[in-house]
Amino acid sequence: MSLLFSTLVILLFFSWGVSAKTVSGHFESEAARHQKGQFITKFMYQGAGGLLVCRLDNSALAAEKESKLLLYQDMDSDLDNLSCSERLSKAHFAISLSQEEHNQTIPHQSSPMAWQVLYADRYTCQENAASSHTDLTFTVLMFNVDSAGNPLEHFSAEEAGLHSFYFLLLLAYFIACCIYVQPLYHALRKGGPMHTVLRVLTTALALQGCSALCNYIHLSRYSRDGVGLPLMGSLAEFWDMVSQVSMLYMLLSLCMGWTLSRGRKPQSRPLQWEQSPASTAVAVGGVIIQGVLLLWEQYSEFETEHHSYHAQQSLAGLLLMALRVALAFLLASVLYQIISTERSTLKRDFYLCFAKGCFLWFLCHPVLVFMSFIFNEHQKEKVVTIGVILCQSISMVILYQLFLSRSLYWEVSSLSSVSLPLTMSRTIQRGRY
C-alpha cells in the first residue's frame, strides 16, 4: 500500500504544470498544421466586458508568419470533419498578431459560455510546408468582470465562488477545532474498544482540512495572477485521495470484521474493530482497486484542462463512481445480515446509524453527479465539488458522534462482564447515556 501512495505522490507532483488562465508557452506552426489550429486554452466568460489579452515577445516574426488567434464559442465535433480552411473560417473572432500586445473584448452574453482559443498562421493549411519554423513565445491572460465591473477577475464562470467556499470551510474547521479538540484529545488518550477507529477518523478529517487549506492557498494566489500555485492544487488532491483511501479501508475492515467475527465472539463482548486476515484482505483489495483508478484518473487529465478531484470527467472517474455504488451495496448487504441477527436493541441502533454514515460517504458523489445534469454547465463542477465535501464532512460528524457516544458504554459493559440489556425502551437507553 505504501508503494501505491508513493506512486500517487510522484504522479501528482509531475502533473502540476496545468490549470492556469494566465497561459504562457509557444505558438508552434507544426502543431497548428497537424491539429488544424493549435489549441491554447478554454475559458468560460459571463456577462459583459470579458477581456482576452495576448502578449508576444517577437511581434515582427508574428507579422511575418501572419499569425492569428481564433476564438470559438461552443466548439463542436462537426468542425473536425471540415477542411482546414473551412474550420478556420468558422471562428467567431480572428485576432491578427502583429503587435506586442493585443486586447480583445468579449461581447455580452446572457448566460456563461465557454470560449476556446486556437492559434493558426500562414502554414497551418499548407500540407507540404517546411517543418522547421521558429516558434513564438506568448502569454495569454483571460479575465471576467469583477463586482465593480472591471475586467480583473481571473476565475472563469465555472470556478467563481470556490475561493469563498474554501475560506468558509476553513473557518468552520477552525471553529469546530477550537470547540472539540480538548474532548477529542481526552477520548483518544483514554483508549477503549473504538480507539483505533477514532484515530483513523481524526486522521482522515485532518487530511481533508489540509486539502481545503492547500486549495485555498492555490486559489488565493490564482485570484491575483491567474496561475496560482499548481503544486498546492496537486497537494490538495493528494491529501483528499489519502483521506478517501483511509476511510475506505476503515469502513470495509470494520464491516467485514464484524461479520466474520460473529458466532466466534460472545455477545457480551464490547463492539470493537475486529481485524482478521479475511477482513484485511477485502479492505486492502478495495483500497488497491480505488488507488489504481485514482492513478488512472489523474493520468487521463495530464494533457487536458485541469479539473478538481471531484469532477471525474473521464472513464476512470466513471469507474470510481461505479466502485462507490458497488461498495455501498456490499456494505448494505453486510450490515443487513448483522442487523437481522442482532438481539441487542442498542447495537441495532448503532449499526443503523453507522449505515447512514457509510451510505452518505459512498453515495453522495454518484448521486450529486447524477443530479448535476439538471444544472447549467458552469454550475455542474461546483455543485459536485461543494456537495461532496459537505456530505463527507457530515458523514464524518455522524461517525464521530456514534463512536464517541457508544465506546464508553461498551467499555464499561466489558469491565462489568454483563450482557447488554435486551429489553430496554429507547427512552431508558438514552437516559442511561
NUVO-655988 format. One record per residue (C-alpha): residue in three letters; x, y, z. Coordinates in nm, 4 decimals. Layout:
code:X:Y:Z
Ala:X:Y:Z
...
This chain:
code:X:Y:Z
Met:0.0000:0.0000:0.0000
Ser:0.2916:0.2326:0.0698
Leu:0.4106:0.1714:-0.2876
Leu:0.0685:0.2833:-0.4162
Phe:0.0854:0.6062:-0.2128
Ser:0.4423:0.6759:-0.3296
Thr:0.3423:0.6273:-0.6927
Leu:0.0464:0.8623:-0.6454
Val:0.2693:1.1297:-0.4925
Ile:0.5181:1.1115:-0.7802
Leu:0.2425:1.1187:-1.0427
Leu:0.0705:1.4188:-0.8863
Phe:0.3912:1.6180:-0.8484
Phe:0.4892:1.5611:-1.2092
Ser:0.1477:1.6804:-1.3290
Trp:0.1376:2.0159:-1.1506
Gly:0.2013:2.2409:-1.4508
Val:-0.1619:2.2789:-1.5567
Ser:-0.4704:2.4752:-1.4553
Ala:-0.3946:2.8373:-1.5340
Lys:-0.5887:3.1163:-1.7057
Thr:-0.2696:3.3103:-1.7447
Val:-0.1269:3.0803:-2.0105
Ser:0.2349:3.1021:-2.1240
Gly:0.4039:2.8917:-2.3890
His:0.4955:2.8765:-2.7566
Phe:0.2864:2.9169:-3.0690
Glu:0.4068:2.6258:-3.2843
Ser:0.3426:2.6262:-3.6571
Glu:0.3943:2.2494:-3.6814
Ala:0.1404:2.1758:-3.4065
Ala:-0.1078:2.4165:-3.5659
Arg:-0.0687:2.2396:-3.9017
His:-0.1263:1.8906:-3.7563
Gln:-0.4231:1.9964:-3.5401
Lys:-0.5805:2.2383:-3.7912
Gly:-0.5189:2.5048:-3.5324
Gln:-0.3090:2.4702:-3.2156
Phe:-0.5281:2.4505:-2.9032
Ile:-0.4207:2.7096:-2.6447
Thr:-0.6815:2.7143:-2.3681
Lys:-1.0501:2.7356:-2.2792
Phe:-1.2266:2.9922:-2.0618
Met:-1.5881:3.0428:-1.9587
Tyr:-1.6887:3.4089:-1.9851
Gln:-2.0006:3.5523:-1.8232
Gly:-2.1869:3.8797:-1.8578
Ala:-2.0380:4.1705:-2.0474
Gly:-1.6886:4.3151:-2.0527
Gly:-1.4818:3.9950:-2.0622
Leu:-1.1274:4.0506:-2.1883
Leu:-0.8562:3.8454:-2.3609
Val:-0.5012:3.9838:-2.3645
Cys:-0.2230:3.8330:-2.5777
Arg:0.1404:3.9410:-2.5372
Leu:0.4207:3.8425:-2.7757
Asp:0.7976:3.8505:-2.7438
Asn:0.8597:3.8874:-3.1186
Ser:0.5864:4.0809:-3.2976
Ala:0.7932:4.1072:-3.6196
Leu:0.8100:3.7279:-3.6511
Ala:0.4365:3.7051:-3.5822
Ala:0.3634:3.9524:-3.8621
Glu:0.5905:3.7613:-4.0989
Lys:0.4113:3.4330:-4.0281
Glu:0.0669:3.6032:-4.0475
Ser:-0.0098:3.4699:-3.7014
Lys:-0.3582:3.4958:-3.5546
Leu:-0.5638:3.3823:-3.2593
Leu:-0.9008:3.2210:-3.3301
Leu:-1.1830:3.2293:-3.0749
Tyr:-1.4579:2.9680:-3.0976
Gln:-1.7777:2.9629:-2.8959
Asp:-1.9001:2.6119:-2.8073
Met:-1.6655:2.4350:-3.0465
Asp:-1.8423:2.1139:-3.1515
Ser:-1.7212:1.7895:-3.3094
Asp:-1.8647:1.8859:-3.6508
Leu:-1.5709:2.1216:-3.7025
Asp:-1.3335:1.8228:-3.7052
Asn:-1.4990:1.6988:-4.0258
Leu:-1.4374:2.0259:-4.2106
Ser:-1.1351:2.1080:-4.4198
Cys:-0.8613:2.3188:-4.2638
Ser:-0.9652:2.6445:-4.4300
Glu:-1.3343:2.5889:-4.3514
Arg:-1.2522:2.5108:-3.9896
Leu:-1.0534:2.8313:-3.9505
Ser:-1.3248:3.0368:-4.1172
Lys:-1.5809:2.9235:-3.8560
Ala:-1.4068:3.1190:-3.5803
His:-1.6198:3.3866:-3.4135
Phe:-1.3173:3.6148:-3.3769
Ala:-0.9821:3.6216:-3.5578
Ile:-0.7157:3.8365:-3.3907
Ser:-0.4223:3.9234:-3.6169
Leu:-0.0996:3.9198:-3.4153
Ser:0.1212:4.1985:-3.5421
Gln:0.1910:4.3948:-3.2227
Glu:0.3455:4.3124:-2.8872
Glu:0.0085:4.3264:-2.7083
His:-0.3455:4.2688:-2.8314
Asn:-0.6698:4.3172:-2.6376
Gln:-0.9981:4.1580:-2.7383
Thr:-1.3254:4.2399:-2.5622
Ile:-1.5783:3.9581:-2.5440
Pro:-1.9358:4.0641:-2.6303
His:-2.2174:4.0494:-2.3772
Gln:-2.3561:3.7016:-2.3065
Ser:-2.6923:3.6315:-2.1476
Ser:-2.5536:3.3149:-1.9853
Pro:-2.1967:3.1927:-1.9199
Met:-2.0389:3.0440:-2.2298
Ala:-1.7121:2.8579:-2.2869
Trp:-1.4715:3.0032:-2.5445
Gln:-1.1820:2.8066:-2.6924
Val:-0.8659:2.9747:-2.8175
Leu:-0.6668:2.8332:-3.1108
Tyr:-0.3532:2.9527:-3.2893
Ala:-0.3042:2.9500:-3.6687
Asp:-0.0661:3.1079:-3.9184
Arg:0.0125:3.1056:-4.2912
Tyr:0.1498:2.7483:-4.2715
Thr:-0.1479:2.5908:-4.0908
Cys:-0.3349:2.4786:-4.4027
Gln:-0.0266:2.4042:-4.6171
Glu:0.0153:2.0278:-4.6338
Asn:0.3679:2.0386:-4.7770
Ala:0.5009:2.3256:-4.5681
Ala:0.8521:2.3009:-4.4281
Ser:0.8599:2.1584:-4.0761
Ser:1.1258:2.3938:-3.9357
His:0.9728:2.7200:-3.8243
Thr:1.0711:2.9451:-3.5361
Asp:0.8205:2.9275:-3.2503
Leu:0.6608:3.2354:-3.0964
Thr:0.6707:3.2892:-2.7206
Phe:0.3400:3.4180:-2.5845
Thr:0.1390:3.4982:-2.2731
Val:-0.2416:3.4925:-2.2836
Leu:-0.4473:3.6410:-1.9996
Met:-0.8242:3.5920:-1.9726
Phe:-1.0482:3.7984:-1.7458
Asn:-1.4097:3.8157:-1.6380
Val:-1.5508:4.1348:-1.4892
Asp:-1.5336:4.1718:-1.1119
Ser:-1.8013:4.3084:-0.8775
Ala:-1.7016:4.6644:-0.9728
Gly:-1.7446:4.5945:-1.3452
Asn:-1.3734:4.5917:-1.4258
Pro:-1.2160:4.3046:-1.6263
Leu:-0.9824:4.1905:-1.3485
Glu:-1.1335:3.8564:-1.2409
His:-0.9139:3.5577:-1.3297
Phe:-1.1764:3.2974:-1.2353
Ser:-1.3921:3.1583:-1.5120
Ala:-1.7664:3.1203:-1.4545
Glu:-1.7315:2.7539:-1.3551
Glu:-1.4716:2.8415:-1.0884
Ala:-1.6366:3.1512:-0.9409
Gly:-1.7282:3.1086:-0.5748
Leu:-1.4895:2.8219:-0.4912
His:-1.2399:3.0586:-0.3282
Ser:-1.5048:3.1896:-0.0877
Phe:-1.6320:2.8366:-0.0209
Tyr:-1.2888:2.7118:0.0883
Phe:-1.2486:3.0164:0.3126
Leu:-1.5797:2.9416:0.4872
Leu:-1.4896:2.5717:0.5097
Leu:-1.1579:2.6518:0.6773
Leu:-1.3368:2.8895:0.9140
Ala:-1.5807:2.6114:1.0077
Tyr:-1.2911:2.3680:1.0621
Phe:-1.1161:2.6225:1.2850
Ile:-1.4252:2.6878:1.4985
Ala:-1.5002:2.3150:1.5315
Cys:-1.1370:2.2502:1.6250
Cys:-1.1473:2.5143:1.8997
Ile:-1.4649:2.3610:2.0440
Tyr:-1.3969:1.9878:2.0158
Val:-1.0203:1.9426:2.0202
Gln:-0.9977:1.9059:2.4002
Pro:-1.2721:1.6408:2.4475
Leu:-1.1443:1.4541:2.1420
Tyr:-0.7909:1.4606:2.2816
His:-0.9138:1.3147:2.6118
Ala:-1.1104:1.0446:2.4279
Leu:-0.8022:0.9457:2.2264
Arg:-0.5850:0.9361:2.5394
Lys:-0.8413:0.7313:2.7288
Gly:-0.8376:0.4457:2.4764
Gly:-1.1188:0.1920:2.4560
Pro:-1.2654:-0.0500:2.2017
Met:-1.3068:0.2184:1.9356
His:-0.9755:0.3953:1.9947
Thr:-0.8257:0.2933:1.6580
Val:-1.1416:0.3965:1.4734
Leu:-1.1298:0.7421:1.6305
Arg:-0.7651:0.7763:1.5322
Val:-0.8402:0.6896:1.1684
Leu:-1.1393:0.9271:1.1638
Thr:-0.9294:1.2072:1.3109
Thr:-0.6520:1.1447:1.0576
Ala:-0.8986:1.1442:0.7645
Leu:-1.0592:1.4677:0.8864
Ala:-0.7177:1.6308:0.9328
Leu:-0.6244:1.5298:0.5772
Gln:-0.9430:1.6876:0.4450
Gly:-0.8573:2.0033:0.6358
Cys:-0.5088:2.0040:0.4772
Ser:-0.6709:1.9580:0.1361
Ala:-0.9017:2.2554:0.1949
Leu:-0.6084:2.4694:0.3125
Cys:-0.3981:2.3837:0.0058
Asn:-0.6918:2.4599:-0.2244
Tyr:-0.7476:2.7947:-0.0521
Ile:-0.3793:2.8918:-0.0847
His:-0.3779:2.7932:-0.4517
Leu:-0.6987:2.9834:-0.5323
Ser:-0.5885:3.2896:-0.3350
Arg:-0.2773:3.3175:-0.5499
Tyr:-0.4791:3.2295:-0.8613
Ser:-0.7147:3.5216:-0.7975
Arg:-0.4175:3.7591:-0.8266
Asp:-0.2174:3.6220:-1.1193
Gly:-0.4337:3.3598:-1.2928
Val:-0.1689:3.0919:-1.2338
Gly:-0.1832:3.0200:-0.8632
Leu:0.0351:2.7545:-0.7027
Pro:-0.0337:2.4362:-0.9017
Leu:0.1796:2.2339:-0.6594
Met:-0.0652:2.3310:-0.3842
Gly:-0.3543:2.2212:-0.6058
Ser:-0.1898:1.8828:-0.6573
Leu:-0.1191:1.8533:-0.2843
Ala:-0.4860:1.9266:-0.2128
Glu:-0.5907:1.6434:-0.4417
Phe:-0.3343:1.4100:-0.2861
Trp:-0.4467:1.4748:0.0731
Asp:-0.8089:1.4271:-0.0313
Met:-0.7250:1.0959:-0.2010
Val:-0.5354:0.9662:0.1037
Ser:-0.8369:1.0613:0.3172
Gln:-1.0671:0.8707:0.0809
Val:-0.8451:0.5613:0.0877
Ser:-0.8154:0.5702:0.4691
Met:-1.1906:0.5901:0.5154
Leu:-1.2480:0.3126:0.2626
Tyr:-1.0065:0.0818:0.4443
Met:-1.1612:0.1549:0.7846
Leu:-1.5251:0.1128:0.6778
Leu:-1.4620:-0.2085:0.4816
Ser:-1.2427:-0.3586:0.7511
Leu:-1.4945:-0.2725:1.0247
Cys:-1.7946:-0.4248:0.8452
Met:-1.6164:-0.7393:0.7274
Gly:-1.4532:-0.7852:1.0683
Trp:-1.7886:-0.7624:1.2476
Thr:-1.9434:-1.0088:1.0044
Leu:-1.6652:-1.2690:1.0200
Ser:-1.6301:-1.2472:1.3990
Arg:-1.9975:-1.3136:1.4693
Gly:-2.0510:-1.6602:1.6091
Arg:-1.6938:-1.6789:1.7383
Lys:-1.7249:-1.3937:1.9912
Pro:-1.9658:-1.3753:2.2872
Gln:-2.2497:-1.1266:2.2624
Ser:-2.1352:-0.9584:2.5846
Arg:-1.8039:-0.8626:2.4268
Pro:-1.7829:-0.4864:2.3576
Leu:-1.8079:-0.3936:1.9921
Gln:-1.4661:-0.3059:1.8532
Trp:-1.2552:-0.3141:1.5374
Glu:-1.2317:-0.6894:1.4713
Gln:-0.9463:-0.7496:1.2280
Ser:-0.8824:-1.0856:1.0649
Pro:-0.6807:-1.1937:0.7595
Ala:-1.0025:-1.2214:0.5540
Ser:-1.1385:-0.8781:0.6501
Thr:-0.7967:-0.7187:0.5990
Ala:-0.7663:-0.8817:0.2548
Val:-1.1068:-0.7457:0.1474
Ala:-1.0228:-0.3960:0.2728
Val:-0.6777:-0.3939:0.1101
Gly:-0.8303:-0.5207:-0.2158
Gly:-1.0793:-0.2334:-0.2169
Val:-0.8013:0.0168:-0.1428
Ile:-0.5834:-0.1166:-0.4266
Ile:-0.8710:-0.1007:-0.6787
Gln:-0.9571:0.2540:-0.5768
Gly:-0.5906:0.3559:-0.5780
Val:-0.5395:0.2217:-0.9304
Leu:-0.8479:0.4066:-1.0523
Leu:-0.7272:0.7276:-0.8870
Leu:-0.3907:0.6960:-1.0609
Trp:-0.5630:0.6306:-1.3928
Glu:-0.7973:0.9254:-1.3415
Gln:-0.5042:1.1597:-1.2734
Tyr:-0.3060:1.0255:-1.5683
Ser:-0.6012:1.0767:-1.8052
Glu:-0.6008:1.4517:-1.7211
Phe:-0.2312:1.5105:-1.7940
Glu:-0.2883:1.6555:-2.1396
Thr:-0.6299:1.8098:-2.0831
Glu:-0.7670:2.1037:-1.8912
His:-0.7235:2.0500:-1.5199
His:-1.0274:1.9704:-1.3076
Ser:-1.0740:1.9165:-0.9383
Tyr:-1.0524:1.5672:-0.7942
His:-1.4319:1.5501:-0.7607
Ala:-1.5017:1.6441:-1.1221
Gln:-1.4429:1.2899:-1.2508
Gln:-1.4855:1.3674:-1.6205
Ser:-1.3056:1.0584:-1.7574
Leu:-1.3670:0.6848:-1.7890
Ala:-1.1627:0.6275:-1.4744
Gly:-1.3864:0.8781:-1.2931
Leu:-1.6970:0.6889:-1.4006
Leu:-1.5421:0.3619:-1.2812
Leu:-1.4644:0.5268:-0.9464
Met:-1.8288:0.6221:-0.9068
Ala:-1.9350:0.2684:-1.0043
Leu:-1.6939:0.1338:-0.7402
Arg:-1.8518:0.3548:-0.4734
Val:-2.2001:0.2333:-0.5647
Ala:-2.0804:-0.1281:-0.5537
Leu:-1.9183:-0.0719:-0.2145
Ala:-2.2392:0.0853:-0.0844
Phe:-2.4357:-0.2246:-0.1914
Leu:-2.1712:-0.4521:-0.0346
Leu:-2.1881:-0.2666:0.2967
Ala:-2.5682:-0.2658:0.2821
Ser:-2.5681:-0.6435:0.2407
Val:-2.3183:-0.6953:0.5231
Leu:-2.4961:-0.4603:0.7644
Tyr:-2.8349:-0.6135:0.6834
Gln:-2.7035:-0.9566:0.7801
Ile:-2.5640:-0.8166:1.1048
Ile:-2.8787:-0.6208:1.1967
Ser:-3.1181:-0.9058:1.1114
Thr:-2.9436:-1.1409:1.3583
Glu:-2.8596:-0.8877:1.6295
Arg:-3.0642:-0.9298:1.9513
Ser:-2.9485:-0.6145:2.1254
Thr:-3.1651:-0.3107:2.0504
Leu:-2.8742:-0.0853:2.1458
Lys:-2.6389:-0.2466:1.8965
Arg:-2.9037:-0.2474:1.6237
Asp:-2.9411:0.1276:1.6661
Phe:-2.5632:0.1579:1.6467
Tyr:-2.5454:-0.0406:1.3215
Leu:-2.8290:0.1621:1.1657
Cys:-2.6557:0.4899:1.2478
Phe:-2.3271:0.3509:1.1191
Ala:-2.5010:0.2521:0.7938
Lys:-2.6256:0.6102:0.7475
Gly:-2.2721:0.7447:0.7763
Cys:-2.1374:0.4824:0.5331
Phe:-2.4065:0.5378:0.2698
Leu:-2.3665:0.9153:0.2880
Trp:-1.9891:0.8789:0.2394
Phe:-2.0052:0.6423:-0.0583
Leu:-2.3226:0.7518:-0.2384
Cys:-2.3005:1.1312:-0.2137
His:-2.0631:1.1553:-0.5111
Pro:-2.2582:0.9389:-0.7623
Val:-2.5886:1.0971:-0.6567
Leu:-2.4544:1.4523:-0.6882
Val:-2.3018:1.3797:-1.0291
Phe:-2.6388:1.2445:-1.1440
Met:-2.8223:1.5472:-1.0002
Ser:-2.5739:1.7907:-1.1575
Phe:-2.7247:1.7240:-1.5009
Ile:-3.0199:1.9445:-1.4092
Phe:-2.7851:2.2426:-1.3575
Asn:-2.6230:2.4654:-1.6154
Glu:-2.2804:2.3715:-1.7496
His:-2.0950:2.6317:-1.5436
Gln:-2.2619:2.5112:-1.2215
Lys:-2.2060:2.1357:-1.2500
Glu:-1.8490:2.1119:-1.1224
Lys:-1.9158:2.3485:-0.8333
Val:-2.2277:2.1552:-0.7285
Val:-2.0368:1.8259:-0.7253
Thr:-1.7231:1.9607:-0.5561
Ile:-1.9000:2.1565:-0.2820
Gly:-2.1669:1.8901:-0.2326
Val:-1.9192:1.6021:-0.1939
Ile:-1.7051:1.7932:0.0575
Leu:-2.0072:1.8909:0.2691
Cys:-2.1693:1.5456:0.2577
Gln:-1.8496:1.3656:0.3502
Ser:-1.7891:1.6127:0.6334
Ile:-2.1407:1.5404:0.7633
Ser:-2.0692:1.1670:0.7332
Met:-1.7589:1.2096:0.9493
Val:-1.9584:1.4031:1.2092
Ile:-2.2164:1.1197:1.2231
Leu:-1.9419:0.8603:1.2736
Tyr:-1.7641:1.0746:1.5333
Gln:-2.0831:1.1201:1.7312
Leu:-2.1558:0.7483:1.7052
Phe:-1.8205:0.6175:1.8236
Leu:-1.7661:0.8793:2.0914
Ser:-2.1081:0.8200:2.2475
Arg:-2.1072:0.4376:2.2306
Ser:-1.7470:0.3353:2.3001
Leu:-1.7559:0.4414:2.6678
Tyr:-2.0715:0.2382:2.7308
Trp:-1.9248:-0.0762:2.5800
Glu:-1.6003:-0.0259:2.7693
Val:-1.7948:-0.0165:3.0967
Ser:-2.0047:-0.3184:2.9936
Ser:-1.6837:-0.5086:2.9203
Leu:-1.5450:-0.4366:3.2683
Ser:-1.8661:-0.5454:3.4375
Ser:-1.8907:-0.8627:3.2235
Val:-2.2655:-0.8113:3.1922
Ser:-2.4516:-0.8618:2.8635
Leu:-2.6044:-0.5582:2.7050
Pro:-2.9688:-0.5111:2.8082
Leu:-3.2079:-0.6634:2.5578
Thr:-3.5427:-0.5223:2.6659
Met:-3.4863:-0.1542:2.7415
Ser:-3.7034:0.1083:2.5812
Arg:-3.5263:0.3698:2.3743
Thr:-3.6164:0.6377:2.6263
Ile:-3.4447:0.4498:2.9067
Gln:-3.1460:0.3753:2.6846
Arg:-3.0937:0.7426:2.6090
Gly:-3.1394:0.8285:2.9749
Arg:-2.8596:0.5942:3.0780
Tyr:-2.6186:0.7594:2.8382
